[in-house]
Amino acid sequence: MITPTHQGPVWISAGEASGDIHAATLLAALREVEPGLTALGMGGPALSKAGCDVRFPMRLISLVGLTEVLSGLPRIIRLLGQVKRALMESRPRALILIDCPDFHFRVARMAKKLGIPVYYYVSPQVWAWRSGRVEFLREHTRRVLCILPFEKDFYAARNMDVDYVGHPLMDQMPLMELDSMRPDPNLLGLLPGSRRKEISALLPEFVGAALLLKERLPDLKLALARAPGVDEDYLRQFLPPELPVTIHPPEDRYRMMRQSRALLAASGTVTLEAALIGTPTVVSYRLSALSYAIGKAVVQVKWASLPNLIMGREIFPELLQGKAKAALLAERLRPWLAEDIALAAARADLAGLRAKVGGPGAAHRAAAIILEDLRSLSQQMAAQPNTEH
C-alpha cells in the first residue's frame, strides 16, 4: 500500500457517459490502494455513486453540433472560471482528466499554472486528428494513460513515453457470463445509436436492410437495444408493423448483442463492445454533408471503428455516409446470416482482437501508476533544499 504523503483530495473530471463510468472504476481502484483517498471534480451519476464530491455535473459540457457549441460558449467560459476557483480553493494533489480534450485541455492549462500535477486517463484521440496536440500533452501532463494498444506506438513515434493500461471495458463487461451464452442462429441485432439525429438517419436504412434480408431468410428475427435516454415510442415510429422487433432496455444491451448472430450498428464505442463480445458487425454512420467534408479533410485514420483500428485491417465492414443504404447493408450482412463458414471466420477474427486488447485490470494499473508517480514527486520535492526565508 502506498502511504499518502499529502492528504489533499484528488480531482477527477469526466465529461460524458462512458468517461463517467471509467472515472468511477478508477476511483474505486485508487481507494483500494489508498483507502483514505478523497475525490472531487466533474462527472455524472456513476462517479457520484462511487463517492466523489461532484461539484460540477458533466451535463454542463455535453454540447453537440456547431450551433449548440456557439450558443453554449458563454456558459462554458463561466464554468471554466468556476472550475479554476474550485481548484484554487481545494488545491488537489492531482488532477485526473478523462477524454473530452476540448474542455479538459483548458483545465490542464489552469492546473499547470497552479502547480497541480495532471494525469490524462483515456488519451484523447490525437492519433485521429490534430496530432499536434501531443505537444500540449507533453508540456502539461505528468503521465498519459492509454487504453488502446496502438496508441503507445503512436506516441513513441513522436518521442513521448506513455503508459498502456488496457481497456476499461474488459472490467465493465461480464464477458465470462456472455461467453457462456449460445447465439440465436436467426437473430439480427440493431444498434442505431443514442442521439436522435443518429437514429433518424440510420434506423430507416437498418429497417430497410432487415426487410430485404427477410425476403431471403424468412426465419429472421429482429432485436433492437435502446440506448439510455432514448424513448421506446420514438424508436417505434421507425419500425413498420410488418417487421416485428423486440426492443431491449439499455441494461440488456450486452446480452442482446451476444444472442445475435450478427449486428448492424452505428459507429461508436458499441462497435468495440460487439467485437469483445464476439458478434460480427456491420458498422454504419451518416453525418451532414458539411460535417463529413470537414471530417474527411482533418481525420488522419483509415477506419472509423475501433476494432478495425486495433487490428489494422477491416474486420467489421464500414458503410458510411453515401454507402449507408439498405441494399448495401443487407448485402454485407447476408453471408454471416446465411453461411456458417463465413460466420465462423468472422468470429475467429474477433477472438484475436480480444487477445490484443488485453485482460482486465486497466483501472488498477492506472491507479498504481498515478499513485506511484505522486509518491515519487513528493519524494523529489522533499529532497529539494528549502529556500524560503
N, C-alpha and C positions, 0 to 999 in steps of 0.2 A: 504494500500500500504506500502511495506517495504521501508523505507528510506535508500538509499545506504550510506554505511559508507566508501566505498572505490571506487573511480571512475575508477579503472583499468578494463580492459576487462575480459571477461570470455573466456577461451579456450575450444572449443568443438571439439571432434575428432571422426570421423566415418570412417570406412574402407571398407564398401560395401553398395550396393544399398539400402537395407531395412534400414540399420543404418543411411544412409544419410537422408532418409525421416523422421525417428524418430528424428534425430538431428534437422531438420528444424522445426518440430512441437514443439519440446521442446523450441527452441529459441523463437518462436512466443509466447509461454506461458510465458517464462521468461520476455519478453518485455511487456506483458500485466500487469504483477505485477510491473515491473520496466521499464518504457518507455525509459529511457535514457541508458539502458544497451547496451554495445558494445561487439562484439564477434569476435574472430579469431580462426584459427586452421586448421584442416584437414577435408575434406569432398568432396562432389560432387555437381552436379548442383542444387539439392534441397536446400542444406544448403547455397550455394552461393546466390540463389534466395531469401532466407529468410533474407539476409542481413549480413551474416557472411563474414568476410575477410578471404577467404580460401587461406591460404599461401601454403598448400601442397595438391594437388589433390589426392583423395583416390586411384586412379588407381596405384599409386606408390607402394601400398602394396597388390594389387589384384593378388596374386600368387596362382596357383592351381597345385597340384601334386608335388611329391618329386623332380623331375628333375627341374621344374620351381623354386622351393624354393631354391635349391642348387645354381643354376645359378644366382639367384637374390640376394643372400646374400650380396655381396659387395655393391649393391645399397641400400639395407635395412640398412646396417651399416652406410653408408654415410647419409642416410635420418635421422636416429636416432641422428646423430651428428648435423644435421641442425635443427632438432626439439629442441634439447637441447639449442642451441644458441638462437633460437627464443624465447624459454621460459625465458631464462636469460635476453634477451633484453626487452621483453614485460611485464615480471613479472605479469602475470594474477592473479586475485584474487581467481580464482578457475579453476580447470581442470575437465571437464566432459567427460568421456570416454564412448563409446557405443560399446559393444561387442568386437570382434577381440582381444581376450586376448593375443595371441602370440606376437602381436605388442604392444598393449596397456599396458601390464604389465611392459614392459621396460620403457614406457613413465611415468607410475605411479611411478616407482622407481626414475626416474630423478626428478619428481615434489616433491616427499617426501624430497629428499635431498635439494631441493631449498626452502623448506618451503611453498609450494603451496598446499592448501587442494584439495584432489581428491575425486570426486564423480563418481560412476560407475552406469550409466543408461543402462538398459538391461543387467542384470547379465550374465556373461559368463556361459556356460553350465557345471559348475563344478559338477553338480549332475549326468552328463552322464559319465564323465571320469576325471581322475586326480583330485579327490576330495580334495587332499592335497592343492590345490590352494586356498582353503578357508583361510588358514593361511596367505597367501600373501595378500588377500583382507582385512583381519582383521588388518594387520600391516600397509598397505599402503593407505587405503581409510578412509574418514570420514563417508560416507554412501554408501551402496549398495542398488540400487533401482530395484526391481524385477518386471517382467511383467507376470510371470506365477504363478498361485495360489499355486502350491505345493512347490515352491522354499522357501517360508518363513519357512515352517516346516523343510525343508532340512537343512537350516542354523541354525535354532533353535536347532536341534539335535546335532549340532556342536558348541553350545554355542555362536552363533553370531546372533545379532539382526539386521535384515534388514527391509526395507520398501517394502511392496507390493502395487504397484500403479495402477495395472490393465494393460491391453494390449493396446498398441497404435493403433492396428488395429481397435478397437472399434470406434476410432475417424476418421480414414482414410478411412474406407469403408462406402459407402452410404447405410447402412442397411435398413433404412426406405423405400427408393426407391426400393431396391431389394426385400424386403418383399412383396411389392405390386404387384410384377410380378408373373404370373402363369407359372409354368414349362411346357415345351412341353412333353407330355407323351411318345413321340417316340424318344427323343433326348439323345444321349450319348456324353458327352464331354470328350475330350482328352487333357491332360496337361503333355506333355512328358519332361518337364524340360527346362532349359535355357542354358545349355552348350552342345556343340556338342557331347561330349562323352556320356552324359546322353541320348541325343536324339537318337544317333545311336544305343545305347544299348537297349533302351526301345520302341521306336516308331514302329519298325518292329513287336514286340510282341503285342503292342497295336492294330496295324492294323490286325494282325492275330486273335486276340480275337474278334475284330469287325466283321471280315468275318465269323467267327464261329457263332456269335450271329445272324448275318443277315440271316443265313440259317434257323434259327428257328423263327426269328422275322423280316419278310420281310419289314415291315414298318419302321424299324430302320433308323434313320438319324444320321450323324456324324458331330461334330463340333470340332475344334481344336483352342486353344488360343495360339497365337505366343508370346513368351517371348520377352522382349526388347532386341534388338541387334541380334535377330535370323532372318535370311533371309527366306522369304517365299519359294523361289526356293529350298533352302536346305531342307525344310520340304517336299516339293512336291516330291522329289526323293524317299521318303519312302512310298508314297501313290499310290497304284495301280489304274489304270483307272476304274476298275470295282467297286471301292469303293469311291463314291463322298464324299468329305469332305469340309465343309465350314471353311475357316481359318479366324479367327478374330484377329484384331490388339490388341496389349497389353492393350490399354485403354478400350477395350470392354471385358476384361477378366471376370470381376465380373458379368456382365450381362449374358455372355455365361454360366458361372458356375451356375447361378440361373435358367436360362432357361432349363438347362439339367435335365433330370430325375435322372441320375447318372453320376459319373465321374470316369475316370481312370487317376491317377495322379502319377507323380514322387514324391518321398518323399521330403519334404521341407516345407517352410512357407505356400505354397499354400494349404497344407492339412488342416491347421488351418483356412485359409480363406474359404475353402469349408465347413468346419464344422460350422463356424459362419454364412455362407450364408444359410446353412441347406440342402445341397445336399449330399446324401450318396456317399461315395468314396471308391474305392479300391486303395490302396497305393502300389507302386512297386518301386524297385530300384535294380541296379546292380553296383558292384564295380569290380576292378580287383581282382583276387584270392588272391594276396598278401595283398592288402588294406583291403579286407574283413576279412582275417585271423587276421590281426593286430587289426582291429576294434572289432572282437569277443573277442579278448584277453583283451582289455582295457576298452571297453564300459560297463557301470555298470547298464544300464536300460533295462527293458524288451521289450520295444517297440521303434520303430524308429520314429513314427509320434506323433506330439504334441497332437492331440485330444485324442489318447489312453493314453498318459502320464498324461494329465489333468484329465481324467475320471478314471484312474486307472484300466482300462479294455479295451478290444478290441472292439471299436465301428466302427472302419474302419479296414477291413481285410488288413493284410500286407503280400504281396507276394514278398519276397526279394531274390536276388541272384539266386540260382537254381530254386526257385519257381516262378520266373518272366517269366512264359511261357504262351503263348497264350491260351492254353486249360484251364489252371488253372485260369487265369484272367477271361475268359469267364464264367467259372463255378461259380465264386463268384459274378459276375455281374448279371447273368441271373435272380435270384429271384427278385431283385429290378426292373429289366426292364419288367418282365412278370407278377409279382404278386403285386397287390395293397396293400395287407395286409403286406407283407414283407417290402414294401417301406414305408408305414405309420409307422411301428415300428421303422425303421431306422431313420426317420425324428423326431420322438418323442424323441429319444435318443439325437439328436443334439440340440433340444430346451433346454435340461438340461445342455448341455455343455455351451451354450451361457450365461445362468444364472450364471454358475460357474466362467466364465471368468470375469464377472462384466460389469458395464456400461462404458460409455465414460468418458473422463477426465483424462487419465493417464498422459499426458504431463503436465497438470495443477497441478495435485497432486505432480508430481516430481519437478516442478519448485518451488512450495511453500515450499517443504521440503528443497531443496538446498538453497534457499534464506533465509529461516528462520535459517538454520544452520549457514550460513555465518554471519548473523546478531549476532547470539549467540556467534560465535567465535570471532567476532570483539569486542563484549562487554567484553568477557573474557580477551582479550589482552589489552583493555583499562583499565581494573581494575588492571592489574598487575603493581607493582611498577616499575618505570623507574630506571634501574640500570646503565644507561650509564653515563660516566664521561666526 
